[in-house]
C-alpha cells in the first residue's frame, strides 16, 4: 500500500484538469482542498471530479492551516507562483507548479532558497520531458553511432490564434512558450546555457500587439551551439508543438519532427567530396518518463514518498528559465548576454 498523501490544488482554471484527473487516478492520493480567487471555479472542480470531502476556499493560508496537506499543486498564473510556493513551503508542503517556474529570475532564486531551507521538494511541470520519443532522440545524439553532439537546431512555427491576454503580452513567444523548447534542448543535449544572442520582431500580418517571432543563438556548455527559430504568427505548414529538430554530431546527424518521425544516419566512409552513410536504427525506449503531465505528476508524488529528487526540481529547472530571461534581455538590448545563475 502506497503511503497516503493529501493534496491542495491552487488555481482551478482549465490547466488544472490534467492535474486533477491524474491526482484522482493515483493510489493513496487524496485531493483535500481546492483554492481559487473565484470560489465558484473551485466549487465547479469539486463537483466535476467528485471530490466529496475536499474543502473549497479562496485563501491559501487558511486552507493550509485547516487541511495540513503533504503537497501543493500550483496551477496559478506565473505572477502568483512566488506567493503560492513560499506560502506552501512555510507550511511544510512539497510543491509541484506549472511552468514557467517564476515571473523573474529573482523570484525563481527565492523559491530555490526557500525549498532548501524548508527541506521540501519544489519542482516544475515540464511535460514534454515525459515522452518516450524525446528520450529516443536524446539517446540518438548522446555519443552513440553518430558520435558526439556539436550543434542542435530547432524550428517552432505555429499560427496560434489564442485571443485574450496572450495577444497583448510582451515577449509572448519567449515568455509563454519557449520555456518548453529551451527545456527540451537541455534534455536532448545534456548541456546548460552559457550565453545567448536573440532577435525578436513582430512581422507584418501579426495579430499580436508585441513581438511574436524570435531567433536565438545559445552558446551551451561543452562547446555546443543551439539555435532556436520560432513564431506564433506563422500561417500554414505548422511544425508540431514539440518543434522540428536537427542534431549535427561528429559522425552523423539526426532529425526529429516532434512526433513519430525520428531518423539518423552515421558515417560509414570518408575521403570523397561527400561521405557515405547508413541509416541508424532508432529505438523508442521503455521508460517511466512518459504520459506528459501525468508522468511528471506521478514521478513527483513518488519522489515525495521515497525521498528521491524529481527530474524537474527547481534547482535544475531554473537553468531553463534563465535561457528565457537571457533571450529576453538580449532582444531588448540587442547584445549578447551571458547567462549566470
N, C-alpha and C positions, 0 to 999 in steps of 0.2 A: 504493500500500500504506500503510495507516494505521500510525502509529508504535506499535510493540509496547509494551504496558503490562502490568504484573503487579499483582495484587490480593490482599490478605489480608482475609478477612471475619471479623469478630469477633461472636460471638453467633449460634449455629446453631439458634435456635428457629424457630417457624412463620413468623415475619415474614421470615426470610431466604430463603424460597423464591422470592419475586418477584425479589429481588436476584440470586440465583444463576442463575435462569432467564434473566434479562436479560444478565448477565455472560457466560454461556455463548454467547449469540447475537451478541455484539459482536465484530466483526473486530479481530484484533490484541490482544485482551484475554485474559489467562490468569489463572485463579484458582490462585495459587501456595500459598496457605495458608488453613487453616480453624482458628479458635480458639474454644474454649468451655470453661467451667469443668467441664462434663460432656464428657469426651473421647469418649464413645460418641455423643453428639449430633453432634460434628464428623465422626467416622468415618461416621456414617449419611449425612450430606450428601455426603461424598466419594464414597460408593458410589452414592447416588441419582443424582447429577449426573455421574457417571463422570469425576471429576477425578483421573485415574490418577496424575499427577505431583504433586498437591498434598500439602504437608506438613500434619500434623494435630498440634494440641497444646493445652495449657491455659494456657500462659504467653505473653502477647502480646509482651513484651520479647524473650524468647528467639526467638520466631517472626520478629520484625522483624530481629533481628540475623542470623538464618540465611537469610532469604529476600530481604531488602532490596527490598520492593515499592515501586512507584510510588504506589499508592493503598491506603488502608484504608477498608473499608466497615464502619461501626459500627452493628450491629443489636442492641446490648445494651439493658438497661433504662435509664431516664433517669438513675438514680443513678450508673451506671457511665460515662456519656458523658464526664465531665470527665477521668477517668483514661485512658480509651482515646484521646481526642482529643489530650491533652497528650503522651502517650507516642508516638503516631504522628507528631505534628509534630516532636518531638525527634529522630526518626529520619528526618526529611526527607520524610515522606509527605504527600500530599494526602489529605483526609478528607471523605467524604460520610457523614452519620449519620442515623439515624432521628429522627423528631420525638418529643417536644419537644427542642429544642436542648440544654437542660440542666435540672437539677432546681432551679436557683435563678438569679436574675439575677447574683449574684456569680460563679458558675461560668461562666455564659454570657460575661460580660465577660472572664474569664480566658482563655477559648477565643479570643475575638476578638483579644486582645493577643498570644497565643501564635502564632496564624496569621500575624499581621502581622510579628512578629519572625522567624518561620521563613521567610517569603516563600512560603508554601504556601496553597493553597485549602482552606478549610473551609466546607462548605455543608450544608444540612439538607433532608431529604426532605419536600417539600410536594407530594404527588402530585396534589392537587385543582387546582393551577395548570395542570396538563398535560392539560387537557380543552378541546377547541375551543369547547364551549358556554359555559364561563365567560369565554372570550375574546370570544365574541359578545356576552355580556351586558355585559362591560366596554366594548366598542365602542359599545353602545347608549346608555350613560349618560355617555359622555365628550365631551359638548359638541356632539353632532350635532343631528339634527332635533328632539329633545325637550329640548334646552337643557342647562344645567349642573346637575349633581347637587347637591342640597341636603340630602336625607335618605335614609338607607339602613336598611332594616329586614329582619331575618331571623328565621325560626322554625325550631327544631330539636326535633322531638318523636319520640322513638324509645323503645319499650319493650324495652330490651336486657337479656336475662337471661343475663349472662355466666357467673355463678358465679365462684368463685375470688377472686383478690386484689382485683378491682375492687369487689366487693361490700363490701369492708372499707375502701376508700380514702376519705380525707378529700378534699373538693373534687373528687370523681370526674369530674363533668361538665366543670368548668372546666379541670382539670389534664390530664385524659386525652383529651378530645375537642375542647374549644373552641379549642385551638390551630389546628386545621384551619379552623374557621369564621372566627376572627379574621384569619387569614392570607388567607382568601378575601375578607374585607371590605376589607383593604388593597389587594389586587389589583384588585377591582372598582372601588373608589373612587379609587385613586391617592393616598389620604390616609394620614396617620400619626396615632397616638394622642396626645392631649393630656391628657385626664383621664377618669376613669370613676367612676360610682356603680353598685354591684352589690348585689343582694339574693339570697341563697341560702336554700333551705329543703328539707326532706325531707317530701314530702306523705304523708298517710295512705295506706296500702297499699303504700308503697315497700318494695322488697326490699333496699335498700342500707342500710348502717349509718349513713351520714352524708348530708349534703345532696346530692341528685341532680337538683335543679331550680334554675334561676337566671334572673334578668332583669338585664341590664346596659345602661346608657346610657353611650355613649362620646362625648365631645367629641373631634372629629378636626380635623386641620389644614384650613385653608381654610373654617372655619366649618361644616363638615359635622357633622351629628348621625347617629350609628349606634347602633341598638338591637338587642339580642340577647335572644331569649326561647328557653329550652331546657329539656328534661327528658329524662332517660334512664330514667324510670319512667312513661312515658305509654303506656297500653294502648289500641291501636286508632287508626285514622286517622293512621298514622305519616307523617311527611314523608320525603323522601329523606335519605340521609346527607349530601347537599350542601346541605340546607336549602331552605325556601321564601323567596324574596327579593322585596322591593318597593323600587323606587327612585323617589323623587319628584324631578323635575327642574323647571327653571324654565318649560318649555314642554311638559310631558307627563309620563308615568310609564311604568315598565317592570316587568314581572313575570318571574320565572324560578322554576320548580319544582325546580331542581336536576337535572332530567332533560332531556327534549327539548322541553318546553313553554316557549317564550320568546314574550313578547307586549309590544308597546309601542304607545302612542298619542301623537300630537302634536297640540297645539292648532292649530286652523285658524281659529277665530273667537272673539273675546271680546266682552263687552259685556252679555250676558244674565246671568241668575242662574247658569246653568251655561254654561261654554264649550263650543264644538263641537270635535270631534276626528276624526282619521282614523288608521287603523292605519298603523304604520310598518313597512316591510319589515325582517325580521331575516335577516341573512346569517351563516352559520357560516363563519368564516374558514379558509382553507387555511393552517395554521400548523404549524411544527415542534413547538409546545408541545402535545403530545398523548401519549396512551398511559399516563397515570398514572405509577406507579412507574418503568416502563421509560423514559418520556420524561425524567423527572428524572435518572435514572442516565445515560442516553445523552447528555444535554446536559452533565453534569458531566465525563464522560470526554472529550468533545470540547473542553471548556474546558481541561482538563489538557493536551491536545495542542496547542492553539492559543494559550494564554495569555489567553484571554478570561475574563471573570468570570461565573459562573453566576447565574441569577436568584435562587436561594435561598441565596446566600452569607451567611455568618454575620453580617456587618456589617449586612445588611438584615433577616434573619430574627429577629434579636434584638428588633426592634420588635414583631413579632407575639407573641413570648414575653413582652415587657413588658406587653402587654394582658392576658395570662393572670394574671400575678402582681399586676398592678394591680387586676384584678377580685377576686382572692382577698383582697388586703389590704382592699379596700373592704368586702367581705362580712364579714370578720372584725371590722372596726372600726365598720361602719355609717356610714362617712363617704365623701364624695367624695375621690378620690385623684388627685393629679397624677402623670402618667407622665413620668418623667425618665430619660434614658439617659446 
